[in-house]
Amino acid sequence: MPTASVMLRPLGSLAGAPPPSPTLHGALCWATAILFGEEQAQRMAQELTCTDAFPLVWREGEQPLRFFPLPVLAPRAASSSERSLEGKRDATRALNQQKRLKGARYLSERLFEQIAQGNLPLERLGVLLAEQQVVLQSGCLMTREEAETVDKGSARRPLLTSSDVVHNEIDRWTLAVAEGRLFLREETFFAPGVGLWFAVHLPSEELIRLLPALLRFLEDTGVGGERTTGKGHFLYRLDKEAFSLPVPPDANAWVSLSHYLPTPDEIQSWQQRSPAPRYRLVAWQARYEAMFAGGEVVYKPLRRLFAPCSVFPLAEKQEIYGRAVPSGERLGHTVWVCGRALPAFIRAGGGV
């Protein structure tokens, strides 16, 4: 089944970071339950897989510029040659180049494909950044030509801006601002022409036909936190063309594009293959949907998931990796945490 992509045009700021895959999965499943009933919602929970939401830039008269997660860099192993003065100097230079990538989180689709094909070692990105052949804007790495198209000759602008916004706590009895009850909450702001995108995978044609209605529902309700104050509202567009990435014929690893919860068999397969996994762990404890429960805050059990950008050895090519696990009952529904991941196959080695 081809994987589709969805583009999101922001109508305002977003509470927190761009929505991760479990949040998008949960939002679409709740929309299915409300519009089409419990049976279809449980089918959707078992079959739907989403990527995280990644940045996207609309370019007039051209294809949108999509970004992907920057794969985790391999730890640098010291060699015996570095004991000499010249070796230490080269090692220091390499580390300084790698530090340039500290603020980078995303790669443009062109750079991501070059890395996937093994034509661009990850460590080389630091050198290209120093030579200004690659540009870093708001955590997004792109080629110099792409950056010029995005900025259209003007000064470089931030694509996504994340900042802490001050809020007041309201006393529910006096309906006044509670004294000394100020708090900060992270929000993400978008530049004009900048939005998000994510990919969805559904093996059932019947459920695929529900997607337009589900996305229209999310346009009305929003995604993420603070929706009643106008946060997390987007216009959704389901791309007519199937989403796919070129697969290297000699691929030996894959990059997760989603928050990933592996099966025991998948974990065992890593121990028998190389390269070794490179990953980041996320402590995931999301809230249940509170739309119909008077705003009651109830959290799901704590899970640890692999973040997008994690790299794993390839034992067998699959459309989907990982699993979804039940996290309890809510409003008469069995609620799930989705740890299924869409992969991007790559050829690891030579610095990748």
Secondary structure as GFF3:
##gff-version 3
##sequence-region A 1 352
A	DSSP	beta_strand	4	10	.	.	.	ID=ss1
A	DSSP	beta_strand	14	15	.	.	.	ID=ss2
A	DSSP	alpha_helix	21	36	.	.	.	ID=ss3
A	DSSP	alpha_helix	38	47	.	.	.	ID=ss4
A	DSSP	beta_strand	49	50	.	.	.	ID=ss5
A	DSSP	beta_strand	54	57	.	.	.	ID=ss6
A	DSSP	beta_strand	65	69	.	.	.	ID=ss7
A	DSSP	three_ten_helix	80	83	.	.	.	ID=ss8
A	DSSP	alpha_helix	85	99	.	.	.	ID=ss9
A	DSSP	beta_strand	106	108	.	.	.	ID=ss10
A	DSSP	alpha_helix	109	116	.	.	.	ID=ss11
A	DSSP	alpha_helix	124	130	.	.	.	ID=ss12
A	DSSP	beta_strand	134	137	.	.	.	ID=ss13
A	DSSP	beta_strand	140	143	.	.	.	ID=ss14
A	DSSP	alpha_helix	144	151	.	.	.	ID=ss15
A	DSSP	beta_strand	160	171	.	.	.	ID=ss16
A	DSSP	beta_strand	176	190	.	.	.	ID=ss17
A	DSSP	beta_strand	194	201	.	.	.	ID=ss18
A	DSSP	alpha_helix	205	208	.	.	.	ID=ss19
A	DSSP	alpha_helix	211	221	.	.	.	ID=ss20
A	DSSP	three_ten_helix	227	229	.	.	.	ID=ss21
A	DSSP	beta_strand	234	238	.	.	.	ID=ss22
A	DSSP	beta_strand	253	256	.	.	.	ID=ss23
A	DSSP	alpha_helix	264	270	.	.	.	ID=ss24
A	DSSP	beta_strand	281	284	.	.	.	ID=ss25
A	DSSP	beta_strand	303	306	.	.	.	ID=ss26
A	DSSP	beta_strand	311	313	.	.	.	ID=ss27
A	DSSP	beta_strand	324	330	.	.	.	ID=ss28
A	DSSP	beta_strand	333	338	.	.	.	ID=ss29
A	DSSP	beta_strand	343	346	.	.	.	ID=ss30
###
